[in-house]
Amino acid sequence: MAFVHKISKDEDREIRSLHPTRLECRYIASESNGMKILQLNSYGSDDRDVPGKLSQTLQFDENSAQELFQVLKAEFGFEG
């Protein structure tokens, strides 16, 4: 579980293959201490010991969410 404070491109690595494991990701949008937070939760795959169990959590504030949005626009050509 982590709070994302900065997003930057990893120039030293590349994607070598698509991960074989598929899982569900759900999001929560809320406010904490007057700050809007987006939280992405990943849940264990069907092959895990406890399928569907909350696995990892990433939290974004407005600044890191804006950075993520800019990455999505640049890499996938999203409009907005």
Gaussian input, Z-matrix of N, CA and C with variables (Angstrom, degrees):
# hf/3-21g

backbone

0 1
 N
 C     1     B1
 C     2     B2     1     A1
 N     3     B3     2     A2     1     D1
 C     4     B4     3     A3     2     D2
 C     5     B5     4     A4     3     D3
 N     6     B6     5     A5     4     D4
 C     7     B7     6     A6     5     D5
 C     8     B8     7     A7     6     D6
 N     9     B9     8     A8     7     D7
 C    10    B10     9     A9     8     D8
 C    11    B11    10    A10     9     D9
 N    12    B12    11    A11    10    D10
 C    13    B13    12    A12    11    D11
 C    14    B14    13    A13    12    D12
 N    15    B15    14    A14    13    D13
 C    16    B16    15    A15    14    D14
 C    17    B17    16    A16    15    D15
 N    18    B18    17    A17    16    D16
 C    19    B19    18    A18    17    D17
 C    20    B20    19    A19    18    D18
 N    21    B21    20    A20    19    D19
 C    22    B22    21    A21    20    D20
 C    23    B23    22    A22    21    D21
 N    24    B24    23    A23    22    D22
 C    25    B25    24    A24    23    D23
 C    26    B26    25    A25    24    D24
 N    27    B27    26    A26    25    D25
 C    28    B28    27    A27    26    D26
 C    29    B29    28    A28    27    D27
 N    30    B30    29    A29    28    D28
 C    31    B31    30    A30    29    D29
 C    32    B32    31    A31    30    D30
 N    33    B33    32    A32    31    D31
 C    34    B34    33    A33    32    D32
 C    35    B35    34    A34    33    D33
 N    36    B36    35    A35    34    D34
 C    37    B37    36    A36    35    D35
 C    38    B38    37    A37    36    D36
 N    39    B39    38    A38    37    D37
 C    40    B40    39    A39    38    D38
 C    41    B41    40    A40    39    D39
 N    42    B42    41    A41    40    D40
 C    43    B43    42    A42    41    D41
 C    44    B44    43    A43    42    D42
 N    45    B45    44    A44    43    D43
 C    46    B46    45    A45    44    D44
 C    47    B47    46    A46    45    D45
 N    48    B48    47    A47    46    D46
 C    49    B49    48    A48    47    D47
 C    50    B50    49    A49    48    D48
 N    51    B51    50    A50    49    D49
 C    52    B52    51    A51    50    D50
 C    53    B53    52    A52    51    D51
 N    54    B54    53    A53    52    D52
 C    55    B55    54    A54    53    D53
 C    56    B56    55    A55    54    D54
 N    57    B57    56    A56    55    D55
 C    58    B58    57    A57    56    D56
 C    59    B59    58    A58    57    D57
 N    60    B60    59    A59    58    D58
 C    61    B61    60    A60    59    D59
 C    62    B62    61    A61    60    D60
 N    63    B63    62    A62    61    D61
 C    64    B64    63    A63    62    D62
 C    65    B65    64    A64    63    D63
 N    66    B66    65    A65    64    D64
 C    67    B67    66    A66    65    D65
 C    68    B68    67    A67    66    D66
 N    69    B69    68    A68    67    D67
 C    70    B70    69    A69    68    D68
 C    71    B71    70    A70    69    D69
 N    72    B72    71    A71    70    D70
 C    73    B73    72    A72    71    D71
 C    74    B74    73    A73    72    D72
 N    75    B75    74    A74    73    D73
 C    76    B76    75    A75    74    D74
 C    77    B77    76    A76    75    D75
 N    78    B78    77    A77    76    D76
 C    79    B79    78    A78    77    D77
 C    80    B80    79    A79    78    D78
 N    81    B81    80    A80    79    D79
 C    82    B82    81    A81    80    D80
 C    83    B83    82    A82    81    D81
 N    84    B84    83    A83    82    D82
 C    85    B85    84    A84    83    D83
 C    86    B86    85    A85    84    D84
 N    87    B87    86    A86    85    D85
 C    88    B88    87    A87    86    D86
 C    89    B89    88    A88    87    D87
 N    90    B90    89    A89    88    D88
 C    91    B91    90    A90    89    D89
 C    92    B92    91    A91    90    D90
 N    93    B93    92    A92    91    D91
 C    94    B94    93    A93    92    D92
 C    95    B95    94    A94    93    D93
 N    96    B96    95    A95    94    D94
 C    97    B97    96    A96    95    D95
 C    98    B98    97    A97    96    D96
 N    99    B99    98    A98    97    D97
 C   100   B100    99    A99    98    D98
 C   101   B101   100   A100    99    D99
 N   102   B102   101   A101   100   D100
 C   103   B103   102   A102   101   D101
 C   104   B104   103   A103   102   D102
 N   105   B105   104   A104   103   D103
 C   106   B106   105   A105   104   D104
 C   107   B107   106   A106   105   D105
 N   108   B108   107   A107   106   D106
 C   109   B109   108   A108   107   D107
 C   110   B110   109   A109   108   D108
 N   111   B111   110   A110   109   D109
 C   112   B112   111   A111   110   D110
 C   113   B113   112   A112   111   D111
 N   114   B114   113   A113   112   D112
 C   115   B115   114   A114   113   D113
 C   116   B116   115   A115   114   D114
 N   117   B117   116   A116   115   D115
 C   118   B118   117   A117   116   D116
 C   119   B119   118   A118   117   D117
 N   120   B120   119   A119   118   D118
 C   121   B121   120   A120   119   D119
 C   122   B122   121   A121   120   D120
 N   123   B123   122   A122   121   D121
 C   124   B124   123   A123   122   D122
 C   125   B125   124   A124   123   D123
 N   126   B126   125   A125   124   D124
 C   127   B127   126   A126   125   D125
 C   128   B128   127   A127   126   D126
 N   129   B129   128   A128   127   D127
 C   130   B130   129   A129   128   D128
 C   131   B131   130   A130   129   D129
 N   132   B132   131   A131   130   D130
 C   133   B133   132   A132   131   D131
 C   134   B134   133   A133   132   D132
 N   135   B135   134   A134   133   D133
 C   136   B136   135   A135   134   D134
 C   137   B137   136   A136   135   D135
 N   138   B138   137   A137   136   D136
 C   139   B139   138   A138   137   D137
 C   140   B140   139   A139   138   D138
 N   141   B141   140   A140   139   D139
 C   142   B142   141   A141   140   D140
 C   143   B143   142   A142   141   D141
 N   144   B144   143   A143   142   D142
 C   145   B145   144   A144   143   D143
 C   146   B146   145   A145   144   D144
 N   147   B147   146   A146   145   D145
 C   148   B148   147   A147   146   D146
 C   149   B149   148   A148   147   D147
 N   150   B150   149   A149   148   D148
 C   151   B151   150   A150   149   D149
 C   152   B152   151   A151   150   D150
 N   153   B153   152   A152   151   D151
 C   154   B154   153   A153   152   D152
 C   155   B155   154   A154   153   D153
 N   156   B156   155   A155   154   D154
 C   157   B157   156   A156   155   D155
 C   158   B158   157   A157   156   D156
 N   159   B159   158   A158   157   D157
 C   160   B160   159   A159   158   D158
 C   161   B161   160   A160   159   D159
 N   162   B162   161   A161   160   D160
 C   163   B163   162   A162   161   D161
 C   164   B164   163   A163   162   D162
 N   165   B165   164   A164   163   D163
 C   166   B166   165   A165   164   D164
 C   167   B167   166   A166   165   D165
 N   168   B168   167   A167   166   D166
 C   169   B169   168   A168   167   D167
 C   170   B170   169   A169   168   D168
 N   171   B171   170   A170   169   D169
 C   172   B172   171   A171   170   D170
 C   173   B173   172   A172   171   D171
 N   174   B174   173   A173   172   D172
 C   175   B175   174   A174   173   D173
 C   176   B176   175   A175   174   D174
 N   177   B177   176   A176   175   D175
 C   178   B178   177   A177   176   D176
 C   179   B179   178   A178   177   D177
 N   180   B180   179   A179   178   D178
 C   181   B181   180   A180   179   D179
 C   182   B182   181   A181   180   D180
 N   183   B183   182   A182   181   D181
 C   184   B184   183   A183   182   D182
 C   185   B185   184   A184   183   D183
 N   186   B186   185   A185   184   D184
 C   187   B187   186   A186   185   D185
 C   188   B188   187   A187   186   D186
 N   189   B189   188   A188   187   D187
 C   190   B190   189   A189   188   D188
 C   191   B191   190   A190   189   D189
 N   192   B192   191   A191   190   D190
 C   193   B193   192   A192   191   D191
 C   194   B194   193   A193   192   D192
 N   195   B195   194   A194   193   D193
 C   196   B196   195   A195   194   D194
 C   197   B197   196   A196   195   D195
 N   198   B198   197   A197   196   D196
 C   199   B199   198   A198   197   D197
 C   200   B200   199   A199   198   D198
 N   201   B201   200   A200   199   D199
 C   202   B202   201   A201   200   D200
 C   203   B203   202   A202   201   D201
 N   204   B204   203   A203   202   D202
 C   205   B205   204   A204   203   D203
 C   206   B206   205   A205   204   D204
 N   207   B207   206   A206   205   D205
 C   208   B208   207   A207   206   D206
 C   209   B209   208   A208   207   D207
 N   210   B210   209   A209   208   D208
 C   211   B211   210   A210   209   D209
 C   212   B212   211   A211   210   D210
 N   213   B213   212   A212   211   D211
 C   214   B214   213   A213   212   D212
 C   215   B215   214   A214   213   D213
 N   216   B216   215   A215   214   D214
 C   217   B217   216   A216   215   D215
 C   218   B218   217   A217   216   D216
 N   219   B219   218   A218   217   D217
 C   220   B220   219   A219   218   D218
 C   221   B221   220   A220   219   D219
 N   222   B222   221   A221   220   D220
 C   223   B223   222   A222   221   D221
 C   224   B224   223   A223   222   D222
 N   225   B225   224   A224   223   D223
 C   226   B226   225   A225   224   D224
 C   227   B227   226   A226   225   D225
 N   228   B228   227   A227   226   D226
 C   229   B229   228   A228   227   D227
 C   230   B230   229   A229   228   D228
 N   231   B231   230   A230   229   D229
 C   232   B232   231   A231   230   D230
 C   233   B233   232   A232   231   D231
 N   234   B234   233   A233   232   D232
 C   235   B235   234   A234   233   D233
 C   236   B236   235   A235   234   D234
 N   237   B237   236   A236   235   D235
 C   238   B238   237   A237   236   D236
 C   239   B239   238   A238   237   D237

   B1=1.4388
   B2=1.5186
   B3=1.3187
   B4=1.4617
   B5=1.5168
   B6=1.3305
   B7=1.4559
   B8=1.5263
   B9=1.3252
   B10=1.4643
   B11=1.5210
   B12=1.3297
   B13=1.4644
   B14=1.5222
   B15=1.3458
   B16=1.4629
   B17=1.5206
   B18=1.3284
   B19=1.4639
   B20=1.5282
   B21=1.3085
   B22=1.4626
   B23=1.5253
   B24=1.3074
   B25=1.4585
   B26=1.5234
   B27=1.3217
   B28=1.4559
   B29=1.5258
   B30=1.3133
   B31=1.4710
   B32=1.5285
   B33=1.3351
   B34=1.4647
   B35=1.5256
   B36=1.3155
   B37=1.4687
   B38=1.5175
   B39=1.3315
   B40=1.4597
   B41=1.5197
   B42=1.3064
   B43=1.4633
   B44=1.5179
   B45=1.3120
   B46=1.4703
   B47=1.5179
   B48=1.3484
   B49=1.4614
   B50=1.5279
   B51=1.3131
   B52=1.4577
   B53=1.5265
   B54=1.3221
   B55=1.4658
   B56=1.5257
   B57=1.3163
   B58=1.4655
   B59=1.5334
   B60=1.3338
   B61=1.4604
   B62=1.5214
   B63=1.3126
   B64=1.4626
   B65=1.5160
   B66=1.3316
   B67=1.4531
   B68=1.5089
   B69=1.3148
   B70=1.4598
   B71=1.5229
   B72=1.3229
   B73=1.4575
   B74=1.5217
   B75=1.3215
   B76=1.4692
   B77=1.5222
   B78=1.3289
   B79=1.4579
   B80=1.5202
   B81=1.3237
   B82=1.4600
   B83=1.5202
   B84=1.3105
   B85=1.4595
   B86=1.5168
   B87=1.3240
   B88=1.4528
   B89=1.5189
   B90=1.3171
   B91=1.4564
   B92=1.5085
   B93=1.3279
   B94=1.4541
   B95=1.5193
   B96=1.3142
   B97=1.4707
   B98=1.5275
   B99=1.3462
   B100=1.4575
   B101=1.5159
   B102=1.3289
   B103=1.4548
   B104=1.5279
   B105=1.3279
   B106=1.4604
   B107=1.5307
   B108=1.3243
   B109=1.4612
   B110=1.5306
   B111=1.3326
   B112=1.4609
   B113=1.5167
   B114=1.3265
   B115=1.4624
   B116=1.5179
   B117=1.3199
   B118=1.4634
   B119=1.5185
   B120=1.3167
   B121=1.4622
   B122=1.5230
   B123=1.3266
   B124=1.4598
   B125=1.5198
   B126=1.3090
   B127=1.4613
   B128=1.5210
   B129=1.3225
   B130=1.4553
   B131=1.5122
   B132=1.3229
   B133=1.4608
   B134=1.5243
   B135=1.3101
   B136=1.4624
   B137=1.5252
   B138=1.3435
   B139=1.4671
   B140=1.5267
   B141=1.3224
   B142=1.4632
   B143=1.5193
   B144=1.3264
   B145=1.4681
   B146=1.5246
   B147=1.3477
   B148=1.4672
   B149=1.5283
   B150=1.3399
   B151=1.4624
   B152=1.5272
   B153=1.3193
   B154=1.4526
   B155=1.5131
   B156=1.3397
   B157=1.4646
   B158=1.5292
   B159=1.3354
   B160=1.4570
   B161=1.5208
   B162=1.3291
   B163=1.4524
   B164=1.5252
   B165=1.3176
   B166=1.4566
   B167=1.5245
   B168=1.3202
   B169=1.4506
   B170=1.5229
   B171=1.3271
   B172=1.4650
   B173=1.5222
   B174=1.3277
   B175=1.4614
   B176=1.5263
   B177=1.3492
   B178=1.4627
   B179=1.5192
   B180=1.3348
   B181=1.4665
   B182=1.5267
   B183=1.3116
   B184=1.4681
   B185=1.5234
   B186=1.3266
   B187=1.4648
   B188=1.5236
   B189=1.3328
   B190=1.4643
   B191=1.5212
   B192=1.3417
   B193=1.4654
   B194=1.5266
   B195=1.3342
   B196=1.4699
   B197=1.5253
   B198=1.3345
   B199=1.4654
   B200=1.5265
   B201=1.3365
   B202=1.4590
   B203=1.5213
   B204=1.3116
   B205=1.4597
   B206=1.5319
   B207=1.3192
   B208=1.4640
   B209=1.5336
   B210=1.3244
   B211=1.4669
   B212=1.5247
   B213=1.3304
   B214=1.4691
   B215=1.5295
   B216=1.3230
   B217=1.4628
   B218=1.5265
   B219=1.3351
   B220=1.4641
   B221=1.5358
   B222=1.3100
   B223=1.4609
   B224=1.5218
   B225=1.3418
   B226=1.4633
   B227=1.5269
   B228=1.3385
   B229=1.4560
   B230=1.5186
   B231=1.3317
   B232=1.4593
   B233=1.5230
   B234=1.3195
   B235=1.4624
   B236=1.5151
   B237=1.3197
   B238=1.4526
   B239=1.4948
   A1=107.89
   A2=114.85
   A3=117.42
   A4=111.02
   A5=114.35
   A6=122.71
   A7=107.04
   A8=117.20
   A9=122.09
   A10=108.46
   A11=116.88
   A12=119.78
   A13=112.29
   A14=117.58
   A15=120.72
   A16=109.16
   A17=115.60
   A18=121.63
   A19=107.25
   A20=116.00
   A21=120.34
   A22=109.11
   A23=115.84
   A24=121.33
   A25=109.62
   A26=116.22
   A27=122.12
   A28=107.48
   A29=115.76
   A30=121.61
   A31=112.24
   A32=117.23
   A33=121.15
   A34=113.64
   A35=117.01
   A36=120.18
   A37=110.76
   A38=114.03
   A39=120.15
   A40=108.68
   A41=116.17
   A42=121.57
   A43=107.54
   A44=116.21
   A45=120.37
   A46=112.57
   A47=115.80
   A48=119.36
   A49=109.08
   A50=115.14
   A51=121.68
   A52=108.35
   A53=117.52
   A54=120.54
   A55=109.56
   A56=117.78
   A57=120.29
   A58=113.35
   A59=117.37
   A60=120.88
   A61=110.57
   A62=115.83
   A63=121.63
   A64=108.26
   A65=115.29
   A66=119.99
   A67=109.86
   A68=114.99
   A69=120.89
   A70=109.23
   A71=115.49
   A72=122.15
   A73=107.06
   A74=115.86
   A75=121.59
   A76=107.87
   A77=115.89
   A78=118.44
   A79=111.08
   A80=113.98
   A81=123.47
   A82=106.45
   A83=117.68
   A84=122.50
   A85=106.79
   A86=116.22
   A87=120.44
   A88=109.46
   A89=115.66
   A90=121.85
   A91=108.89
   A92=116.03
   A93=121.48
   A94=107.99
   A95=117.01
   A96=122.27
   A97=111.56
   A98=116.44
   A99=121.31
   A100=114.54
   A101=117.58
   A102=121.99
   A103=109.23
   A104=117.30
   A105=121.61
   A106=108.61
   A107=115.73
   A108=121.95
   A109=109.31
   A110=115.92
   A111=122.58
   A112=106.02
   A113=116.40
   A114=120.59
   A115=108.90
   A116=116.84
   A117=123.21
   A118=107.88
   A119=116.58
   A120=122.45
   A121=109.39
   A122=117.17
   A123=120.30
   A124=108.42
   A125=114.90
   A126=121.46
   A127=109.49
   A128=116.29
   A129=122.15
   A130=113.04
   A131=114.70
   A132=120.90
   A133=110.48
   A134=115.93
   A135=121.41
   A136=112.03
   A137=117.18
   A138=121.45
   A139=113.18
   A140=118.76
   A141=122.25
   A142=111.22
   A143=115.49
   A144=120.22
   A145=110.98
   A146=115.24
   A147=120.77
   A148=107.33
   A149=118.32
   A150=120.95
   A151=111.10
   A152=116.51
   A153=121.22
   A154=115.12
   A155=117.99
   A156=121.29
   A157=109.62
   A158=116.52
   A159=120.80
   A160=109.06
   A161=116.07
   A162=120.59
   A163=112.23
   A164=117.24
   A165=121.32
   A166=109.96
   A167=115.43
   A168=122.09
   A169=109.56
   A170=116.72
   A171=122.58
   A172=107.94
   A173=116.65
   A174=121.52
   A175=109.47
   A176=114.92
   A177=122.84
   A178=108.70
   A179=116.03
   A180=119.45
   A181=106.88
   A182=117.37
   A183=120.04
   A184=112.04
   A185=117.95
   A186=120.72
   A187=112.18
   A188=117.55
   A189=119.10
   A190=111.38
   A191=118.03
   A192=120.67
   A193=110.31
   A194=116.63
   A195=120.75
   A196=110.12
   A197=117.12
   A198=120.28
   A199=110.63
   A200=116.85
   A201=120.75
   A202=110.73
   A203=117.35
   A204=121.92
   A205=110.98
   A206=117.06
   A207=121.08
   A208=110.99
   A209=117.52
   A210=121.14
   A211=109.91
   A212=117.46
   A213=121.01
   A214=111.03
   A215=116.97
   A216=120.54
   A217=110.20
   A218=116.58
   A219=120.80
   A220=112.08
   A221=117.15
   A222=120.67
   A223=114.15
   A224=117.41
   A225=120.68
   A226=112.86
   A227=116.83
   A228=120.34
   A229=112.97
   A230=117.68
   A231=120.19
   A232=110.60
   A233=114.94
   A234=121.47
   A235=109.60
   A236=115.60
   A237=116.92
   A238=114.47
   D1=132.66
   D2=-175.01
   D3=-155.00
   D4=152.12
   D5=173.64
   D6=-99.32
   D7=122.24
   D8=-178.67
   D9=-83.55
   D10=118.95
   D11=-179.90
   D12=-106.15
   D13=-14.54
   D14=179.85
   D15=-157.64
   D16=142.63
   D17=175.40
   D18=-122.83
   D19=128.92
   D20=176.28
   D21=-143.85
   D22=156.85
   D23=-178.47
   D24=-75.06
   D25=135.23
   D26=176.66
   D27=-88.28
   D28=100.69
   D29=-176.37
   D30=-78.57
   D31=-11.33
   D32=-174.63
   D33=-95.04
   D34=-7.72
   D35=-176.22
   D36=-129.52
   D37=163.39
   D38=175.00
   D39=-141.23
   D40=160.76
   D41=177.23
   D42=-81.83
   D43=121.69
   D44=-177.39
   D45=-93.79
   D46=-28.67
   D47=179.53
   D48=-160.61
   D49=163.12
   D50=176.50
   D51=-80.01
   D52=132.38
   D53=178.50
   D54=-63.41
   D55=136.14
   D56=-178.11
   D57=-76.59
   D58=-24.09
   D59=-176.80
   D60=-78.72
   D61=131.89
   D62=177.20
   D63=-114.38
   D64=139.73
   D65=-179.10
   D66=-145.55
   D67=172.98
   D68=177.79
   D69=-98.03
   D70=142.65
   D71=174.08
   D72=-122.97
   D73=130.40
   D74=177.40
   D75=-121.06
   D76=155.16
   D77=178.45
   D78=-123.06
   D79=155.35
   D80=174.32
   D81=-129.43
   D82=133.64
   D83=172.71
   D84=-115.46
   D85=127.80
   D86=-175.06
   D87=-153.43
   D88=-179.42
   D89=175.22
   D90=-121.26
   D91=139.80
   D92=177.42
   D93=-140.09
   D94=123.18
   D95=-178.87
   D96=53.53
   D97=39.83
   D98=178.72
   D99=76.16
   D100=8.32
   D101=-178.09
   D102=-116.10
   D103=129.63
   D104=177.40
   D105=-73.11
   D106=133.80
   D107=-177.36
   D108=-128.17
   D109=135.29
   D110=170.07
   D111=-108.08
   D112=126.91
   D113=179.48
   D114=-119.29
   D115=128.26
   D116=175.10
   D117=-103.98
   D118=125.46
   D119=179.46
   D120=-113.93
   D121=128.76
   D122=172.97
   D123=-103.30
   D124=145.96
   D125=-175.98
   D126=-120.55
   D127=144.03
   D128=-176.03
   D129=-53.65
   D130=142.71
   D131=179.08
   D132=-70.62
   D133=171.75
   D134=179.53
   D135=-63.85
   D136=-20.04
   D137=-178.26
   D138=-87.35
   D139=-7.21
   D140=-178.92
   D141=-72.65
   D142=161.64
   D143=177.04
   D144=-58.66
   D145=-39.16
   D146=177.26
   D147=-122.48
   D148=85.84
   D149=-178.74
   D150=-57.74
   D151=139.58
   D152=176.16
   D153=81.94
   D154=-0.29
   D155=179.53
   D156=-75.15
   D157=140.03
   D158=176.91
   D159=-54.47
   D160=127.84
   D161=-173.34
   D162=-111.06
   D163=-60.15
   D164=-178.14
   D165=-134.89
   D166=151.51
   D167=-178.39
   D168=-134.87
   D169=132.53
   D170=173.71
   D171=-122.98
   D172=132.17
   D173=177.81
   D174=-113.31
   D175=140.20
   D176=179.48
   D177=-125.58
   D178=136.13
   D179=169.43
   D180=-94.08
   D181=-174.12
   D182=-177.20
   D183=-59.73
   D184=-39.87
   D185=-178.09
   D186=-67.31
   D187=-48.78
   D188=-179.22
   D189=-70.73
   D190=-30.81
   D191=175.27
   D192=-65.83
   D193=-38.23
   D194=176.86
   D195=-64.31
   D196=-40.34
   D197=176.92
   D198=-62.70
   D199=-42.73
   D200=177.58
   D201=-62.49
   D202=-42.47
   D203=178.13
   D204=-59.93
   D205=-42.21
   D206=178.82
   D207=-64.96
   D208=-38.06
   D209=176.38
   D210=-63.85
   D211=-45.50
   D212=179.91
   D213=-61.94
   D214=-41.09
   D215=177.88
   D216=-62.84
   D217=-45.98
   D218=-176.29
   D219=-68.72
   D220=-42.83
   D221=-172.66
   D222=-85.63
   D223=-28.66
   D224=-177.33
   D225=-114.94
   D226=-5.76
   D227=178.96
   D228=74.89
   D229=22.97
   D230=177.79
   D231=-64.61
   D232=145.67
   D233=178.23
   D234=-93.17
   D235=159.69
   D236=172.13
   D237=142.76

